[in-house]
Amino acid sequence: RCEKCAQALSRCALCEQPVRSLYVWCPGCGHGGHLHHMHEWFTQASACPTGCGHHCNLNLVLCEVP
């Protein structure tokens, strides 16, 4: 769990549903979610969608899988 917001890390930060597929997360704050939700969020924002205040590094959160 995040120490700041107590969110369970296995739930998507955007839709708040459990992630049963590919889970991506920020190594800086530990928050993450469904790949497609996080991709949509980070095409328009750089701050963590949980509001924890961390500015996630887009290159670390989203990487292309060969």
GIUR-V49627 format. One record per residue. N is the residue number from 1. PHI is phi as a letter, one per 20 degrees, with the letter a starting at -180 (none if undefined). Layout:
# GIUR-V49627
n=<N,N>
phi=<PHI,PHI>
This chain:
# GIUR-V49627
n=<1,2,3,4,5,6,7,8,9,10,11,12,13,14,15,16,17,18,19,20,21,22,23,24,25,26,27,28,29,30,31,32,33,34,35,36,37,38,39,40,41,42,43,44,45,46,47,48,49,50,51,52,53,54,55,56,57,58,59,60,61,62,63,64,65,66>
phi=<none,f,f,e,d,m,f,f,f,e,d,f,f,e,e,m,e,g,e,d,c,f,d,d,b,e,f,f,d,n,e,a,r,f,g,f,f,f,f,g,f,f,f,c,b,c,e,g,f,e,n,f,n,f,e,f,e,g,f,e,f,d,c,f,e,f>
